[in-house]
Amino acid sequence: MSAGSRAAPGGNGAAQPGSATSRPPGLPAAVIFDWDGTIVDTLPLIYRANVTVLGEIGITMSRQWFRERHTPDWRRGYRELGVPEHLWDRTALRWAEEMGRMRPRALPWVRRALRQLRDRGVRLGLVTASTRGVVEPGLERLRMAGLFETAWYADDVREGKPHPEALLLALRDLGLAPEQSVYVGDTTADLEMARTAGAPFAAVGTTTPEDVFRAAGADRVWPGVGAWVDDLLASAGPGTVPTPGVRQRRRTPRS
C-alpha cells in the first residue's frame, strides 16, 4: 500500500536525458516504469512497514489480505482495512518513515534491461505510488540515478494511482503522446492508469496473479522486466510496432 502526501503538482526530479543513440524501428519512444515490485523487490518491505504502522492504530493486516488485496491505491486499501479517514495522511507519513529505513534490492536483470533500452535510444521514465524520499535514496544506492529522464512520485501529484495524473505529467515532460510509450507495472492499478491515459501497458512480475491480470485485459504477463525487454528487443524490427501485452480501451480520466 504505497502512500504519499497530497501535494500540488511539482518538480519531476528529472535525471539526465537518455542516450542519443538512434532508436531502431519497432521500439517505443519511451518506456515508463513503476517502482515497487517492478524495478525493486519491495513487497516484503511494504508488508512489514504496513504491519508496524497499522498496528500502532490497532489494525491488523494479515499476510493473506496483503497477498490478495495489495494495491498502489493506498486509500482504497486503508478504506477496506477500516482505517479512519482522519488518520489516513498521518498513517501514510508513518509508512513512508518506515519504508525510508529499508534497503530494497533491484529485481533480477532490471539494471541490464534498463541500460539495454537506453543504449538503443529508448527514453526512460519513472511513475510510482511511493514518495520521493523513499525512492530517491534507492536510485542512488542501486546505481540507477541518471537512468530516468523524468520521475514522478506520490507527493508530486494530487491524485494517486490508478488516476493517470502522474503518467500524463511524465509524458508531458518527454513531449510524447501516450501511444508512443509503454508503461510497465506489476498491478492492475498500473494497468488501469495506463489504459485511462491511453498508453500501452506491459504486465510484469509476480505481485498480481496471471489470471487476475488476464481478466483485467492483459494478453500476457512476463516474469519480470528483463524478460519483457528481451522479448521486446527480439521482436522489434523494421516497420514493426511491438505489442506490449494488453488490449487498449482508452477512457476519459477521472477527476
C-alpha positions as CSV (number, residue, x, y, z in Angstrom):
1,M,0.0,0.0,0.0
2,S,2.4,2.7,-1.1
3,A,1.5,6.0,0.2
4,G,2.4,9.7,0.0
5,S,1.1,13.1,0.9
6,R,-1.3,15.1,-1.2
7,A,0.8,17.9,-2.8
8,A,0.3,20.2,-5.7
9,P,1.9,19.1,-8.9
10,G,5.5,19.9,-8.6
11,G,9.0,19.3,-10.0
12,N,9.7,16.0,-11.6
13,G,13.1,15.2,-10.3
14,A,14.3,14.6,-13.9
15,A,17.5,12.8,-14.4
16,Q,19.9,13.1,-17.3
17,P,18.4,12.7,-20.8
18,G,18.6,9.3,-22.4
19,S,21.1,8.2,-24.9
20,A,21.3,10.0,-28.2
21,T,21.7,6.6,-30.0
22,S,19.3,6.3,-32.9
23,R,16.3,4.2,-31.9
24,P,15.7,1.1,-34.0
25,P,12.3,0.9,-35.8
26,G,9.7,-1.0,-33.8
27,L,10.8,0.2,-30.3
28,P,8.6,2.6,-28.3
29,A,9.9,6.2,-28.0
30,A,9.8,5.8,-24.2
31,V,9.2,3.2,-21.6
32,I,7.9,4.4,-18.2
33,F,8.3,2.1,-15.2
34,D,6.6,1.5,-11.9
35,W,9.0,1.1,-9.0
36,D,7.7,-1.3,-6.3
37,G,7.5,-4.9,-7.4
38,T,8.6,-3.8,-10.9
39,I,12.1,-2.4,-10.5
40,V,12.8,-3.3,-6.9
41,D,11.8,-6.2,-4.6
42,T,9.9,-4.1,-2.1
43,L,6.7,-6.1,-1.5
44,P,8.0,-7.9,1.7
45,L,9.2,-4.5,3.0
46,I,5.9,-2.8,2.2
47,Y,4.1,-5.5,4.1
48,R,6.4,-5.2,7.1
49,A,6.0,-1.4,7.2
50,N,2.3,-1.7,7.0
51,V,2.1,-4.2,9.8
52,T,4.1,-1.9,12.0
53,V,2.2,1.3,11.2
54,L,-1.3,-0.2,11.2
55,G,-0.5,-2.0,14.4
56,E,0.1,1.4,16.1
57,I,-3.5,2.3,15.5
58,G,-4.9,-1.1,16.4
59,I,-5.5,-2.5,12.9
60,T,-4.2,-5.9,11.8
61,M,-3.1,-6.7,8.3
62,S,-2.8,-10.4,7.5
63,R,-0.4,-11.9,5.0
64,Q,-3.3,-13.3,3.1
65,W,-5.0,-9.9,2.9
66,F,-1.8,-8.3,1.6
67,R,-1.2,-11.1,-0.9
68,E,-4.7,-10.9,-2.3
69,R,-5.6,-7.2,-1.9
70,H,-2.4,-5.2,-2.0
71,T,-2.7,-2.2,-4.4
72,P,-0.8,1.1,-5.0
73,D,-4.2,2.8,-4.4
74,W,-3.4,3.0,-0.7
75,R,-6.6,5.0,0.1
76,R,-8.7,2.1,-1.1
77,G,-6.6,-0.3,1.0
78,Y,-7.0,1.9,4.1
79,R,-10.7,2.1,3.5
80,E,-11.0,-1.7,3.2
81,L,-9.0,-2.2,6.3
82,G,-11.1,0.2,8.3
83,V,-8.5,2.9,8.9
84,P,-10.5,6.0,10.0
85,E,-10.2,8.6,7.2
86,H,-8.9,11.3,9.6
87,L,-5.9,9.1,10.2
88,W,-5.1,8.4,6.5
89,D,-2.5,11.1,6.0
90,R,-0.8,10.6,9.3
91,T,-0.6,6.8,8.7
92,A,0.7,7.4,5.2
93,L,3.5,9.6,6.5
94,R,4.4,7.0,9.1
95,W,4.5,4.3,6.4
96,A,6.9,6.5,4.4
97,E,9.1,6.8,7.5
98,E,9.3,3.1,8.0
99,M,10.0,2.4,4.3
100,G,12.7,5.1,4.3
101,R,14.7,2.9,6.8
102,M,14.7,-0.1,4.5
103,R,17.1,-1.1,1.7
104,P,15.3,-2.9,-1.2
105,R,17.2,-4.8,-3.8
106,A,16.9,-4.5,-7.5
107,L,14.9,-7.3,-9.1
108,P,17.0,-9.7,-11.3
109,W,18.1,-8.4,-14.7
110,V,16.5,-5.0,-14.2
111,R,19.6,-2.8,-14.4
112,R,20.8,-4.6,-17.5
113,A,17.4,-4.2,-19.2
114,L,17.2,-0.5,-18.4
115,R,20.6,0.1,-20.0
116,Q,19.7,-2.1,-23.0
117,L,16.7,0.2,-23.7
118,R,18.7,3.4,-23.1
119,D,21.6,2.2,-25.3
120,R,19.1,1.8,-28.1
121,G,17.7,5.3,-27.8
122,V,14.6,4.5,-25.8
123,R,13.9,7.2,-23.3
124,L,13.1,6.1,-19.7
125,G,10.8,7.4,-17.1
126,L,9.5,6.5,-13.6
127,V,6.0,6.9,-12.2
128,T,5.5,5.5,-8.8
129,A,3.0,5.5,-5.9
130,S,5.9,5.7,-3.5
131,T,7.2,9.0,-2.2
132,R,10.3,10.9,-3.4
133,G,12.0,10.4,0.0
134,V,11.5,6.7,-0.2
135,V,12.6,6.1,-3.8
136,E,15.5,8.6,-4.5
137,P,17.9,7.1,-2.0
138,G,17.3,3.7,-3.6
139,L,18.1,5.1,-7.0
140,E,21.4,6.3,-5.7
141,R,22.3,3.1,-3.8
142,L,21.3,0.8,-6.7
143,R,23.3,2.8,-9.2
144,M,20.2,3.8,-11.2
145,A,20.5,7.6,-10.7
146,G,20.7,9.2,-14.2
147,L,18.8,6.4,-16.0
148,F,15.4,8.0,-15.8
149,E,14.8,11.2,-17.8
150,T,11.6,12.0,-15.8
151,A,10.3,10.8,-12.4
152,W,7.0,11.5,-10.7
153,Y,6.2,10.4,-7.1
154,A,3.1,10.2,-4.9
155,D,4.0,13.5,-3.3
156,D,4.2,15.3,-6.6
157,V,0.6,14.9,-7.6
158,R,-2.9,15.5,-6.3
159,E,-4.3,12.2,-7.5
160,G,-2.5,8.9,-7.0
161,K,-2.8,5.6,-8.9
162,P,-4.9,4.5,-10.7
163,H,-5.6,8.1,-11.6
164,P,-3.4,8.9,-14.7
165,E,-2.2,12.3,-13.5
166,A,1.4,11.3,-12.8
167,L,1.8,9.3,-16.0
168,L,0.4,12.2,-18.1
169,L,2.8,14.6,-16.4
170,A,5.7,12.3,-17.3
171,L,4.6,12.1,-20.9
172,R,4.3,15.9,-20.9
173,D,7.9,16.1,-19.7
174,L,9.0,13.8,-22.5
175,G,7.0,15.6,-25.2
176,L,5.3,12.4,-26.2
177,A,1.8,11.1,-26.9
178,P,0.7,8.2,-24.8
179,E,0.7,5.8,-27.7
180,Q,4.4,6.5,-28.3
181,S,5.2,5.0,-24.9
182,V,4.8,1.8,-22.9
183,Y,4.0,1.8,-19.1
184,V,5.4,-1.3,-17.3
185,G,3.9,-2.3,-13.9
186,D,3.0,-5.2,-11.7
187,T,-0.6,-4.4,-10.6
188,T,-4.0,-3.9,-12.1
189,A,-3.9,-0.3,-10.7
190,D,-0.9,0.2,-13.0
191,L,-2.8,-1.3,-15.9
192,E,-5.9,0.9,-15.2
193,M,-3.7,4.1,-15.0
194,A,-2.0,3.3,-18.3
195,R,-5.3,2.4,-20.0
196,T,-7.0,5.6,-18.8
197,A,-4.1,7.7,-20.1
198,G,-4.2,5.9,-23.4
199,A,-0.7,4.3,-23.1
200,P,0.1,0.6,-23.9
201,F,0.9,-1.5,-20.9
202,A,3.2,-4.4,-20.1
203,A,2.3,-6.6,-17.2
204,V,5.3,-8.0,-15.3
205,G,6.2,-9.6,-12.0
206,T,4.6,-11.9,-9.5
207,T,2.6,-9.4,-7.4
208,T,-0.6,-9.9,-9.3
209,P,-1.7,-13.4,-10.3
210,E,-1.7,-14.0,-14.1
211,D,-5.4,-14.9,-14.2
212,V,-6.2,-11.6,-12.5
213,F,-4.1,-9.6,-15.0
214,R,-5.7,-11.5,-17.9
215,A,-9.2,-10.8,-16.5
216,A,-8.3,-7.1,-16.5
217,G,-7.3,-7.3,-20.2
218,A,-3.6,-8.3,-20.2
219,D,-2.8,-10.7,-23.1
220,R,0.5,-11.8,-21.5
221,V,2.3,-11.5,-18.2
222,W,6.1,-11.5,-18.1
223,P,8.0,-12.8,-15.1
224,G,10.0,-9.6,-14.9
225,V,11.3,-6.5,-16.6
226,G,14.3,-8.4,-18.0
227,A,12.2,-11.0,-19.8
228,W,9.9,-8.3,-21.2
229,V,12.8,-6.3,-22.6
230,D,14.4,-9.4,-24.1
231,D,11.2,-10.1,-25.9
232,L,10.7,-6.5,-27.0
233,L,14.2,-6.2,-28.4
234,A,13.9,-9.6,-30.2
235,S,10.5,-8.8,-31.7
236,A,11.2,-5.2,-32.8
237,G,12.2,-5.0,-36.5
238,P,11.8,-2.6,-39.4
239,G,8.2,-1.4,-39.6
240,T,7.2,-3.4,-36.5
241,V,5.2,-1.9,-33.7
242,P,5.8,-4.1,-30.6
243,T,2.7,-5.5,-28.8
244,P,3.3,-4.8,-25.1
245,G,0.7,-7.3,-23.9
246,V,-2.6,-5.5,-23.1
247,R,-5.7,-4.6,-25.0
248,Q,-6.2,-0.9,-25.1
249,R,-9.6,0.6,-24.1
250,R,-8.9,4.3,-23.6
251,R,-11.2,6.0,-21.1
252,T,-11.7,9.6,-20.0
253,P,-9.5,10.3,-16.9
254,R,-11.5,10.6,-13.7
255,S,-11.3,13.9,-11.9
